[in-house]
Amino acid sequence: MNKFIKQSVDSGYDPIVLEPHIKLNKAIVGVDNGRLIYHVDLLLNCFAEDMGHANALEWFYCNTIETTKLEYGPLFFDENERNYLTLPSKPVKLEVYTNFMEDK
């Protein structure tokens, strides 16, 4: 199990995990109040492996991004933005940003 999924579940949350999780879990870069945080570029690269970059971008905007509105739905992170893409009023946790940049 992905360490961030485990962290969320161990804290008593039931996070929404994008499928296929075996492929997409590598795009998870943190957790924020039980919600998994996916790095957008990593996620798009995972999608592109099966459908190419143009279709991956379309898939993300048409089928994936709305999951953030669900209870414990994922958050989407881009290191060039200070706030989550799908929650423009919610700043990215400093811990998430720092950990991601250290791993980069």
Secondary structure, 3 states (H helix, E strand, C coil): CCHHHHHHHHCCCCCCCCCCHHHHHHHEEEEECCEEEEEHHHHHHHHHHHHCHHHHHHHHHHHHHHHHHCCCCCEEECCCCCEECCEEEEECCHHHHHHHHHHC
